Amino acid sequence: MPKISNKANLMPSSPIRKLVPFADAAKKKGTKIYHLNIGQPDIETPPSFLNAVKNSNIKVLEYSHSAGNESYRKKLCGYYKSYDILIDTSEIIITCGGSEAIQIAMNTCFNSGDEVIIPEPFYANYNGFSMTADVIIKPIRSYIDTGFALPPISEFEKLITPKTKGIMICNPGNPTGYLYSKDELNALRELVLKYDLFLLSDEVYREFCYDGKEYVSVMHLKGIESNVILLDSVSKRYSACGARIGAMISKNKEVMTAALKFAQARLSPPSYGQIGAEAAIDTPKTYFEEVKKEYISRRDFVIETINKIPGVFCPKPSGAFYCIAQLPIDNADKFCQWLLEEFNFNNETVMLAPATGFYSTPGAGINEVRIAYVLNKTDLKNAMLCLEEALKKYPGKTN
Amino acid sequence: MPKISNKANLMPSSPIRKLVPFADAAKKKGTKIYHLNIGQPDIETPPSFLNAVKNSNIKVLEYSHSAGNESYRKKLCGYYKSYDILIDTSEIIITCGGSEAIQIAMNTCFNSGDEVIIPEPFYANYNGFSMTADVIIKPIRSYIDTGFALPPISEFEKLITPKTKGIMICNPGNPTGYLYSKDELNALRELVLKYDLFLLSDEVYREFCYDGKEYVSVMHLKGIESNVILLDSVSKRYSACGARIGAMISKNKEVMTAALKFAQARLSPPSYGQIGAEAAIDTPKTYFEEVKKEYISRRDFVIETINKIPGVFCPKPSGAFYCIAQLPIDNADKFCQWLLEEFNFNNETVMLAPATGFYSTPGAGINEVRIAYVLNKTDLKNAMLCLEEALKKYPGKTN
């Protein structure tokens, strides 16, 4: 029997996936599970998106342009303009989800063995994509005490080697919910200029910035236009995760010409998703206002409630729909498994994501969990009750 | 300005893409172009596919399972059973087109620097995917004289080194239209067993086998179940190229477990395409009978007509919707460009794919073109007329 590749052997399995069998077993026993473990929102996809697909009048479902439909890219330019991001259609490649945007960007920018500095905790699938592209992630630690603010630039500089080729951020952040300030981004700008690095920025949560704080895109930073690559997706924006429509955007012509070759090899992005996403650009502002209001109210509820539990600390995030909480526990992986395997409160329990999976540094995040506040308030209330009870009973509690 | 990767620099651009600017210029001059250069069929997508999407009743367009919807995979098992391919849902991963199936299979099976033997001429995008996965393609030449039959096994053995990890075929073949016989596949089976290689088989044209010839899948070969990986797509089957739905299939559990990790990293395949593809499994047989009849009539017309042109030789293919013709010309790349740039006949011309792009061996296929017979008979007739006239006038003709 031929052997699978080393890459395949080393390919990380997401920390949440490991919990799935325990969740399945709990469900079988009749336990209701509140899923705060994944970023699948319960928010309805805008009717404009869904109706455009339902009303599509296709006879032959053809390949689209490898960079995506021209009409969609044109309209997207208008969408980005509303965020003061000025681009033309040649500076966009539509991808199969944000995932493919990351993959193409990595293949375009990085050689085998090149190093990319990423503030941790970070979106766990960056590990898989860097493994596939044979790129080395150099994690730089951010801490819960500061709400996961950008680490000092001096710490970045300590990590820079001749192999360092880029910096990658997620803003607003998954899993932290942290929104980088203008000052933080300007500091990154200086660093990128000084060492001539690529700056990849995953900004798929741009619609979810709270408390009147300003969203600053890497595309707003002057003088590093050739360094910057924006990675995007409609999954969260329109609660359309299944559409598999993302985008890779850059003003660096050499990057976009090369990226297009990768895009051409895989032919085209999904046609139906493009039709929906194009129509969704006209989604009325009220939709986003409603959604934002809902998320803010959920966040406020979770933050207020969880911080009242003895020994818990959870900074209030300004973006996305995640927060990371520090719990009075010995080990988040064990705790999250215990919640599914051993615990229930009135036949209910809660599924959380152990934060360890979002850190690269071994041992980091050992007493932290990520909470995705993607459920309605009633469910969130019950989930928080479960968590409070669980923290009273968990054998590995530390307070 | 940071430099793009070596991979990005070396990433091949498809030979057809190079012709696009010349085609655009010709169109601007008012010349009508008959596109025989790409495998985008004009056949209508079955209504079952399109209607399932139009009638979908989605409120939240969620991620699907990373391996694809269970209901779709279940139904697919029935589809494959009708071809005597017996699999269960755990042996299928739904992918974003056949393209992603190839990418995941390569990453799962091959290490950086591993060698894969592929009969040439082959589908040009294999080059891009192997470049991305850092896999070395070792081409083995098949020849137009035999209609591109499988090269002798002794020739394969000459190419085998300690780095050889797999063999990859396309059956029925793009760009050759060749359908491998049971004997040819059994010979490959022996080879695969002898050297313990992976056997990847791209069988996306299975619905298009002609003249009563038997379609034999690598999945039918006994005793190499752990070596075999089937790569598939609904793009050609249902004329649904834009759906971006493919599949990677294997009975090798280790392969599928690893492949699923790559699939999980990118979250899920497109939801709408899966809905259409699932419904399309019920497409009545009459649809395929009609489509097949149409393709056979087109093929017969092209083969008969083209072989009457002095100096042209075009073997009659038994599958897919391509054929490769040898023309009395000095250089197929120059000729195909000349057709667009300099030639027209009654303000019409024809766009062909130079076969050089399908060969890895430099100089191979220099006087060959690939013809995709994806147009209706009237257009095909006019296209053949153009070609005949062009071969009279082309300055680089050799007869």
Boltz contact constraints between the chains, C-beta under 6 A:
constraints:
  - contact:
      token1: [A, 1]
      token2: [B, 226]
      max_distance: 6.0
  - contact:
      token1: [A, 2]
      token2: [B, 196]
      max_distance: 6.0
  - contact:
      token1: [A, 2]
      token2: [B, 198]
      max_distance: 6.0
  - contact:
      token1: [A, 2]
      token2: [B, 227]
      max_distance: 6.0
  - contact:
      token1: [A, 4]
      token2: [B, 108]
      max_distance: 6.0
  - contact:
      token1: [A, 4]
      token2: [B, 254]
      max_distance: 6.0
  - contact:
      token1: [A, 4]
      token2: [B, 255]
      max_distance: 6.0
  - contact:
      token1: [A, 4]
      token2: [B, 258]
      max_distance: 6.0
  - contact:
      token1: [A, 5]
      token2: [B, 110]
      max_distance: 6.0
  - contact:
      token1: [A, 5]
      token2: [B, 111]
      max_distance: 6.0
  - contact:
      token1: [A, 6]
      token2: [B, 111]
      max_distance: 6.0
  - contact:
      token1: [A, 7]
      token2: [B, 107]
      max_distance: 6.0
  - contact:
      token1: [A, 8]
      token2: [B, 108]
      max_distance: 6.0
  - contact:
      token1: [A, 8]
      token2: [B, 258]
      max_distance: 6.0
  - contact:
      token1: [A, 11]
      token2: [B, 261]
      max_distance: 6.0
  - contact:
      token1: [A, 13]
      token2: [B, 261]
      max_distance: 6.0
  - contact:
      token1: [A, 40]
      token2: [B, 62]
      max_distance: 6.0
  - contact:
      token1: [A, 40]
      token2: [B, 63]
      max_distance: 6.0
  - contact:
      token1: [A, 44]
      token2: [B, 59]
      max_distance: 6.0
  - contact:
      token1: [A, 44]
      token2: [B, 60]
      max_distance: 6.0
  - contact:
      token1: [A, 45]
      token2: [B, 60]
      max_distance: 6.0
  - contact:
      token1: [A, 45]
      token2: [B, 61]
      max_distance: 6.0
  - contact:
      token1: [A, 50]
      token2: [B, 58]
      max_distance: 6.0
  - contact:
      token1: [A, 54]
      token2: [B, 54]
      max_distance: 6.0
  - contact:
      token1: [A, 58]
      token2: [B, 50]
      max_distance: 6.0
  - contact:
      token1: [A, 59]
      token2: [B, 44]
      max_distance: 6.0
  - contact:
      token1: [A, 60]
      token2: [B, 44]
      max_distance: 6.0
  - contact:
      token1: [A, 60]
      token2: [B, 45]
      max_distance: 6.0
  - contact:
      token1: [A, 60]
      token2: [B, 239]
      max_distance: 6.0
  - contact:
      token1: [A, 61]
      token2: [B, 45]
      max_distance: 6.0
  - contact:
      token1: [A, 61]
      token2: [B, 240]
      max_distance: 6.0
  - contact:
      token1: [A, 61]
      token2: [B, 242]
      max_distance: 6.0
  - contact:
      token1: [A, 61]
      token2: [B, 243]
      max_distance: 6.0
  - contact:
      token1: [A, 62]
      token2: [B, 40]
      max_distance: 6.0
  - contact:
      token1: [A, 62]
      token2: [B, 241]
      max_distance: 6.0
  - contact:
      token1: [A, 62]
      token2: [B, 242]
      max_distance: 6.0
  - contact:
      token1: [A, 63]
      token2: [B, 40]
      max_distance: 6.0
  - contact:
      token1: [A, 63]
      token2: [B, 241]
      max_distance: 6.0
  - contact:
      token1: [A, 63]
      token2: [B, 242]
      max_distance: 6.0
  - contact:
      token1: [A, 64]
      token2: [B, 242]
      max_distance: 6.0
  - contact:
      token1: [A, 96]
      token2: [B, 96]
      max_distance: 6.0
  - contact:
      token1: [A, 99]
      token2: [B, 266]
      max_distance: 6.0
  - contact:
      token1: [A, 99]
      token2: [B, 267]
      max_distance: 6.0
  - contact:
      token1: [A, 107]
      token2: [B, 7]
      max_distance: 6.0
  - contact:
      token1: [A, 107]
      token2: [B, 132]
      max_distance: 6.0
  - contact:
      token1: [A, 108]
      token2: [B, 4]
      max_distance: 6.0
  - contact:
      token1: [A, 108]
      token2: [B, 8]
      max_distance: 6.0
  - contact:
      token1: [A, 110]
      token2: [B, 5]
      max_distance: 6.0
  - contact:
      token1: [A, 111]
      token2: [B, 5]
      max_distance: 6.0
  - contact:
      token1: [A, 111]
      token2: [B, 6]
      max_distance: 6.0
  - contact:
      token1: [A, 125]
      token2: [B, 265]
      max_distance: 6.0
  - contact:
      token1: [A, 128]
      token2: [B, 265]
      max_distance: 6.0
  - contact:
      token1: [A, 132]
      token2: [B, 107]
      max_distance: 6.0
  - contact:
      token1: [A, 196]
      token2: [B, 2]
      max_distance: 6.0
  - contact:
      token1: [A, 198]
      token2: [B, 2]
      max_distance: 6.0
  - contact:
      token1: [A, 226]
      token2: [B, 1]
      max_distance: 6.0
  - contact:
      token1: [A, 227]
      token2: [B, 2]
      max_distance: 6.0
  - contact:
      token1: [A, 239]
      token2: [B, 60]
      max_distance: 6.0
  - contact:
      token1: [A, 240]
      token2: [B, 61]
      max_distance: 6.0
  - contact:
      token1: [A, 241]
      token2: [B, 62]
      max_distance: 6.0
  - contact:
      token1: [A, 241]
      token2: [B, 63]
      max_distance: 6.0
  - contact:
      token1: [A, 242]
      token2: [B, 61]
      max_distance: 6.0
  - contact:
      token1: [A, 242]
      token2: [B, 62]
      max_distance: 6.0
  - contact:
      token1: [A, 242]
      token2: [B, 63]
      max_distance: 6.0
  - contact:
      token1: [A, 242]
      token2: [B, 64]
      max_distance: 6.0
  - contact:
      token1: [A, 242]
      token2: [B, 271]
      max_distance: 6.0
  - contact:
      token1: [A, 243]
      token2: [B, 61]
      max_distance: 6.0
  - contact:
      token1: [A, 244]
      token2: [B, 270]
      max_distance: 6.0
  - contact:
      token1: [A, 254]
      token2: [B, 4]
      max_distance: 6.0
  - contact:
      token1: [A, 255]
      token2: [B, 4]
      max_distance: 6.0
  - contact:
      token1: [A, 258]
      token2: [B, 4]
      max_distance: 6.0
  - contact:
      token1: [A, 258]
      token2: [B, 8]
      max_distance: 6.0
  - contact:
      token1: [A, 261]
      token2: [B, 11]
      max_distance: 6.0
  - contact:
      token1: [A, 261]
      token2: [B, 13]
      max_distance: 6.0
  - contact:
      token1: [A, 265]
      token2: [B, 125]
      max_distance: 6.0
  - contact:
      token1: [A, 265]
      token2: [B, 128]
      max_distance: 6.0
  - contact:
      token1: [A, 266]
      token2: [B, 99]
      max_distance: 6.0
  - contact:
      token1: [A, 267]
      token2: [B, 99]
      max_distance: 6.0
  - contact:
      token1: [A, 270]
      token2: [B, 244]
      max_distance: 6.0
  - contact:
      token1: [A, 270]
      token2: [B, 270]
      max_distance: 6.0
  - contact:
      token1: [A, 270]
      token2: [B, 273]
      max_distance: 6.0
  - contact:
      token1: [A, 271]
      token2: [B, 242]
      max_distance: 6.0
  - contact:
      token1: [A, 272]
      token2: [B, 272]
      max_distance: 6.0
  - contact:
      token1: [A, 273]
      token2: [B, 270]
      max_distance: 6.0
